[in-house]
Amino acid sequence: MSWYRPADVGFAVRQQLADIGLGARLFFRLLRLVGATFLRPGLVRDQIHFLGNYSLAIIAVSGLFVGFVLGLQGYYTLQRYGSSEALGLLVALSLVRELGPVVTALLFAGRAGTSLTAEIGLMRAGEQLSAMEMMAVDPVQRILAPRFWAGVITMPLLAAVFSAVGVIGGWMVGVLMIGIDPGAFWSQMQGGVDVWKDLGNGVLKSVVFGFTVTFVALLQGYVAKPTPEGVSRATTRTVVMASLAVLALDFVLTALMFSI
């Protein structure tokens, strides 16, 4: 006797396709609402403060310690080849190309993404979204869209803070602790980091990650079951799905950027 039935498989596939369709419709609807959202800039401003300001501490501290580690590991690696003066270049390229956008996105998913999912999920459980629909207020435009565009704006800013603090951490380890010449540290960095190729690619990655993490968080909260268990599971799914999406997109974007 077979352990599955074809009807069950068909139902599961149809349900997955329906979920993908719902997510695609919601995503394009959020994109179409960009004009209407910024007609009320106060809503976006408040969400930028909520997502960015409250995430700033963990981003800055994490960037500082990542810079410390890059400074130590980079120095001991470059010292083997007599290139310890290039430590500044190594730290800067590692941060602006990869670690800045990726680590910031992972931290953003854990801090701000879970908060967004829990907030929207609790609104769903408390029937606040249904009440808004009964009053002819579009919850997607009033609740989801300001949070979505605030996350897209906040993510590159946090990635820039992470990279800047990380460079300072690398400078503290390399120059103040190890004793590398500060002129060589900064001149190698200035000469080797390209504004458009390196910084531009990092900014592009952070924008894409902002779209991805914020949308996953809002979608999971919007479709969460209106129960405490449903909200908790949606919050867990946000961290898992957003983290995997960030890592997968990082590989795709890196492959495309280096092949051009």
N, C-alpha and C positions, 0 to 999 in steps of 0.2 A: 504494500500500500504506500502510495506516494506521501511524502511528508508536507507537501504543499498542493494547493489547488490553483489551476490557471486563473480562476476568477479572482483569487487573492492577489496574485501577481499583477493582473490587469488593474485592479483597484488601487494598488500601491503606486503603480506607474502613473495612473490618471491623477492621483492625489498630488504626486510630485510635480507633474506638469501644471496642475492648477496652482500650486504654490509658486512655481516659477513665474507663471503668468501674472499672479497677483503682485509679486515683487516687481516685475517689469513695469506694470501699469502704475504702481505707486512711485517708482523711480522717475519715470517720464513725467508724471504729474507734478512731482516736486521740482523738476527742471522747468516746467512751464510756469510754475508759480514764482519764479525768481523776481519778475517785475512787481507783482502784487506784494511780495514779501518785503521788498525794500521800500515800498510806499509807507510802511510803518517801521522805520529804522529802530525805534525804541525797543521793539520785541527782539530784534536781532542783537542789539547792543547788550541787552540784559543776558541773553544766552551766551554771548561771547565772554562776558564777565563770569558767568557761572561755569562755563566749560574751560576757559583759559586761565583765569585768575586762580581758581581753586586747584588747577592742575600744575600751576607754575612751580610750586615748591618741589614736588616729586620729580618734575622734569629737570629742574636746575641741579638738584642734588645728584640725580642719576647721571646727568651729563658730566658733572665734576668728577665723580668716581670713575666713569668710563674714560675720561681724559687721563686720570691718574694711571689706570691700568695700561692704556695705550702708550703713555710715556715710558713706563717701565719695560713693558714687553717690546716696544719698538726699539728702545735703546739697546737692550741686550741682543736683539736680532741684528740691528745695523752695525753694532760694534764688531761683529765677526768679519764684516767686509770693509771696515774702516770708513763707514759712512754715517757715523753718529750725528754729524752736523745736519743730515737730512731728516732728523727726527720731527721737526716742525712740519715738513711737507707730508710725512707719513701720517701724522696725527690729523692734519687738516683734511687730506684726501679721504682718510678712513671715515671721518665724521661727516663731511658734507656729501659724500657720495652714497654711503651705505648706512653707517651706524646712526647718524642723526635722524634721517627720515624713518628708518625701520624701528629702532628702539623707541623713538617718540610715539610712533603709531601703536606699538604694542602697549606702552604705558597709557596712552590715550584710551585704548580699548578697555584696559582694566580699570581706569579711574573714571573717565567721562562716559565711555560707552555703557558700562553697567549702570551708571546713574541715569542715563537717558532711558534705557530699557525698563528699569524699575519704575521710573516716573510715569512713562506712558502706560506700562502694564498696570500700575495701580489706578490710573485714570480709567482704564478699561474695566478693571475689577470693580471700581466704585461707580461705574455707569456714567461717568462724567462725559465721556465721548458720545455716548448715546443721548445724553441730555442736550449736548450742544447740537447734535443733528436734529433733535426735536424742536429746537429753537431756531432752526434754519441757519446755524453757524457751521461752516465747514471745518471739521477738526483737523483735516490735513493742512489747510491753509493757515489756520489760527494757531495750531499746536506744533505740528510736525515740521512745516516749512521753515519757520524761524530757527528751530533747533538744527535743522539740516544745514542751512547755509551758514549758521554760526560755527558749526563744526568744520565746514570746509574752509572758512576763513581762519579759524583758530589753529588748525593743525600745522600749516606752514610756519606760523609765528612761533609755535612751541618748538618745532624742529630747528628753527634758526637759533632760538635760545639754547637748546640742547647743544648744538654744534659750537656756538660761541663759548659757552661755559666749558665744554669739553676741551677746546683749544687752550683756554686758560689753565685748566687742570694739567694738560700736557706740558705747558710752559712751566708751571710750578715744579713739576717733577723733573723735567729735563734741564732747566736752567738753574732753579733755586736749589734743588736737592742734588742732582748729579753733577752739575757744573758745566753744561754745554754753553758755548758762547752765544749770548742772546742775539747778537747781530746775525750769526749764521742761522739760528733758529728761525728768525722772522724773515730773513732774505730768501732762504730756501722755500719757505711757504709762499711768499709773495711771488716769486718767480715761477713756481711750479703749479699753482692753482689757477686754472682758467675760469674766468667769470661765467662764460656762457656754457662751456662744456661740463665743468664740474659743479659749480654753484647752480647753474640752470637745471641740470639733471636732478640735483637734489631737491630743488624747489618743485619741479614737476612731479617727482615721486611723492613728496609730502602732500601735494594737492590731490593726487590720485588716492593716496591712503586716507586723506580726509574725507573724500567722497565715500570710500568703501566702508570705513569704520563707522562713520555717522549713519550711513544708510542701513547697515546691518543692525545697529543698535535700535534705530527707530522702527525698522520692520519687525524685529523680534518683539519689541514692546507692543506694537500695534496689533499683532496677530496672537499675542499671548492669551492663554485661557484665563478667564476672569476668576481665578482662584489663587490663594497664596502659593500653592505648589506650582501652578502654571507660571506665575511671575518669576519664581525662583529658577525654574527650568529655562525660561526665556533669557534670564540674566546669564546663566551658565552658557547657553548657546551663543550669546553675543560674544563672550570672550573667546570661545573655541573657534567659531566661524570667522570672526574678524581677524584673529591672529593667523589662522591658516590662509585667509585671503590675502593678508598683507605679505606673508612670506612668498606665496605663489606669485603675486603681482610683482614683487621685488625681483624675482628671477626673470620674469617676462620683460619687465622694463629694462633691466640691466642688459639682457641679451639684445634687445632692440637698440638701446643707446650705443652699445659698443660695436654693433654691426653697421651703424650708419657712418 
